[in-house]
Amino acid sequence: MHRKPKKKHVMEKRIISIVFLSLISACLSFSQVLETVTLPKPQQTGGMPLFEALNQRQSLRDYTSQELDMQTISNLLWSAFGVNRDDGKRTAPTARDWREFDIYVVTANGWYIYDAVKHVLLKMSSNDRREYAGRQDFVHTAPLTLIYVADYDRMDNASDEVRDFYAATDVGFISQNVYLFCASEGLGTCVLGQVDRDKMREVFRLRPGQRVVLSQTMGYPQ
């Protein structure tokens, strides 16, 4: 007669523990954000005609030290993987509408995570971490590098092999959006596969379910 109440009591304790741990985890994650930077509203009209942008698309590796202004960064991030419909869907497609990518933004002034839904930058550190954004020397002095991080935890009901395939496919759509934006705006860019993923995981404090796929450097051409 006493077993059912005892089992109910144990279950209640477990639920309370899970909720408590979840709240702690959320608080710890929130505490890592140093500042929320509101981006200007992205400009969604104008720019270079598509065929001209395709004709100008190329990889460049020599940049000036000129920083990108906030409006340009806003337009860049929205073009890459911003929200372009009322249902929250993005400027780049993803398999099964997983929307699995987070974009990490690395500059001399620190590194950030792009929140596409709110169109803001979450500042995670004020330290210059450009040396970890790619192995090539030009990455370490370029004004801005995007790191494309796939969150495998969002890619439910799929094997790691399937996740690898679709993450590789989806990042291509995002990086090509960036290429076309840069061509339209007179910026240089270069996508990078030679990155130290283990070191990036440590420096950018990635969770076990997150994977660095590529990074992409940009700036004004020399």
Protein Blocks (a to p, Z undefined) as FASTA:
>chain_A
ZZmmmmmmmmmmmmmmmmmmmmmmmmmmmmmpmbdcddddddfegjjdfklmmmmgccdf
bdcfbdcdfklmmmmmmmmmpcfbfnopafbdcehhlopaccddddfkbccdddfklopa
ddfbfcdcklmnpfbfklmmgmbdcdddddfklmghiafklmmmmmmmmmmmmmmmmmmm
mmmnopacdddfbdcfklmmmmnopafkbccfbdcdddddZZ
